[in-house]
Amino acid sequence: MSLTITQKTLSEIPLLKDVAPTILSEMVNRARVVELQAGEVLFRQDDPPDAFYLIEDGQLHIERHYETGEYRVLTTLGPYE
């Protein structure tokens, strides 16, 4: 699946509805598509923040991992959440 990121697409996302058009335009210019297979890791909890991610299709689990090896799913996000 291939996503075309546009300023209009971004402006229709509730989280971004009040972002200035110039900022949305810059986001579009810097955007890149990342496609993951089921079970693939996008980032780990201690990774430094370096990107803003939008989910076009599917779901992403946000997990908290503990030193004991246990983990807990904190939430599951879907498209444009």
TADAHU-V151370 format. One record per run of one state. SS is the DSSP state (A for helix, B for strand, O for the rest). FROM is the first residue (numbers start at 1). LEN is the number of residues. If there is no record, write none. Layout:
# TADAHU-V151370
{{SS FROM LEN} {SS FROM LEN}}
This chain:
# TADAHU-V151370
{{O 1 6} {A 7 5} {O 12 2} {A 14 3} {O 17 4} {A 21 10} {O 31 29} {B 60 6} {O 66 5} {B 71 7} {O 78 4}}
